[in-house]
């Protein structure tokens, strides 16, 4: 893969998440009955950062959680070398029944990850509403899914790859475009 461009650096990611935090508060008229749920892997630290920024703004704690969608994916049979899927833990301590759940992920592409996340979430309870927050929306949807909150829209071709690295998982905050 050839590096093409850095789309977001550490400061740009911080600014985008600050803006998204304000948008979440504004759209929901505060944070009452909100639950942030990060989709594993990189959606979790993004959700944690949003939670922290919302707490700084509102002065209140916001329930959150982590969602593993492995068993809900529609491409399980396409795993490399027929390997067994690696299950991660789902941990949502808050009751999501009747709540507004904000799913958080790093990149929105085809929409299949979000569909799997909604299926997994519904198995845990019946939220009043599900909203979607992503750091990057790169287009090319295969399902009728759109994000409610977007850090940055990055139009891409099918031959390009977006990578998100975060300090919590990769020791560096950056979003890059690569050519296949």
C-alpha positions in Angstrom: 0.0 0.0 0.0 1.2 3.5 -0.8 0.5 6.3 1.6 -1.5 9.0 -0.2 -2.4 11.6 2.5 -2.9 12.3 6.1 -6.6 13.3 6.5 -6.6 14.1 10.2 -3.8 14.6 12.6 -4.0 14.5 16.4 -5.2 18.2 16.7 -7.8 17.7 13.9 -9.2 14.5 15.6 -9.5 16.4 18.9 -11.3 19.3 17.2 -13.6 16.9 15.3 -14.6 15.0 18.4 -15.2 18.3 20.3 -17.6 19.4 17.6 -19.3 16.0 17.5 -19.7 16.2 21.3 -21.4 19.5 21.1 -23.7 18.2 18.2 -24.7 15.2 20.3 -25.7 17.5 23.3 -27.5 20.0 21.0 -29.5 17.4 19.0 -30.6 15.5 22.2 -31.2 18.7 24.2 -28.8 17.6 26.9 -27.6 14.1 27.9 -30.6 12.7 29.7 -31.3 9.1 28.8 -28.2 8.9 26.5 -25.8 5.9 26.4 -22.6 5.9 24.4 -21.7 2.5 23.0 -18.3 2.0 21.2 -18.1 -0.7 18.5 -14.9 -2.7 19.1 -12.1 -2.1 18.4 -11.5 1.6 17.6 -15.0 2.8 18.3 -14.4 2.2 22.0 -11.7 4.8 22.5 -13.5 7.2 20.4 -16.6 6.7 22.5 -14.5 7.2 25.7 -13.1 10.5 24.3 -16.7 11.7 23.4 -17.8 10.7 26.9 -15.0 12.7 28.5 -15.7 15.8 26.3 -19.4 15.6 27.0 -18.7 15.3 30.8 -16.5 18.4 30.5 -19.3 20.4 28.8 -22.3 19.1 30.8 -20.6 18.4 34.2 -22.4 15.0 34.4 -21.4 11.4 33.9 -22.7 9.6 30.9 -23.2 5.8 30.8 -21.2 4.0 28.2 -20.3 0.6 27.0 -18.4 -1.6 24.5 -20.0 -3.8 21.9 -18.5 -6.8 20.2 -20.2 -7.5 16.8 -18.2 -10.5 15.7 -21.0 -13.1 15.8 -23.4 -10.6 14.0 -21.2 -10.0 11.0 -22.5 -11.2 7.6 -19.0 -12.1 6.5 -18.0 -14.7 9.2 -17.5 -17.4 6.5 -15.0 -15.1 4.7 -12.5 -15.1 7.5 -8.9 -15.6 6.4 -7.7 -19.2 6.2 -11.0 -20.4 7.7 -9.8 -19.3 11.1 -12.3 -19.1 14.0 -13.6 -15.6 14.7 -11.9 -13.9 17.7 -14.6 -13.0 20.2 -14.2 -9.9 22.3 -16.2 -8.9 25.3 -19.4 -6.9 25.2 -19.7 -4.7 28.2 -22.7 -2.4 28.6 -23.5 -1.9 32.2 -26.3 0.6 31.6 -29.8 -0.6 30.8 -30.5 0.5 27.2 -34.3 -0.1 27.3 -36.0 3.2 26.5 -32.7 5.0 26.1 -31.1 6.9 23.2 -28.1 4.8 22.3 -25.3 6.4 20.3 -23.3 3.8 18.5 -19.7 5.0 17.9 -17.2 3.8 15.3 -14.1 4.9 13.6 -15.0 4.6 9.9 -18.3 4.3 8.1 -17.9 2.6 4.8 -20.4 0.0 3.5 -22.7 0.1 6.6 -22.4 -3.6 7.3 -20.6 -3.1 10.6 -23.3 -0.7 11.8 -26.0 -3.2 10.8 -24.3 -5.9 12.8 -24.0 -3.5 15.7 -27.7 -2.7 15.6 -28.5 -6.4 15.6 -26.2 -7.0 18.6 -27.7 -4.0 20.4 -31.3 -5.1 19.9 -30.4 -8.5 21.4 -29.4 -6.6 24.6 -32.6 -4.5 24.9 -35.0 -2.2 23.2 -33.6 1.3 22.9 -35.9 4.3 22.3 -33.6 5.4 19.5 -30.2 4.5 17.9 -28.0 7.2 16.6 -24.6 6.8 14.9 -21.4 8.8 15.5 -18.3 8.2 13.3 -14.9 9.8 13.1 -14.8 9.3 9.3 -17.5 8.8 6.7 -15.9 7.6 3.5 -19.0 6.8 1.4 -19.7 3.7 -0.7 -22.7 2.5 1.3 -24.1 -1.0 0.5 -26.9 -0.6 3.1 -29.2 2.4 3.7 -27.3 3.6 6.8 -26.1 7.1 7.5 -24.3 8.7 10.4 -26.0 11.3 12.6 -22.6 12.7 13.6 -19.5 12.8 11.4 -16.1 14.0 12.4 -15.0 14.3 8.7 -16.4 13.3 5.4 -13.7 11.8 3.2 -14.8 10.9 -0.3 -12.7 8.0 -1.5 -12.4 5.6 -4.4 -12.9 1.8 -3.9 -9.1 1.4 -4.5 -8.3 3.5 -1.4 -8.1 2.4 2.2 -8.7 4.6 5.2 -6.7 3.8 8.3 -7.4 5.2 11.8 -4.8 5.0 14.4 -5.5 6.0 18.0 -3.1 6.5 20.9 -5.1 4.0 23.0 -4.6 1.1 20.5 -1.8 2.3 18.1 0.3 4.8 20.1 -0.5 7.6 17.6 -3.6 9.7 16.6 -3.9 9.9 12.8 -6.3 9.2 9.9 -4.6 8.3 6.6 -5.5 7.4 3.1 -3.6 4.6 1.3 -3.8 3.4 -2.3 -4.1 -0.4 -2.8 
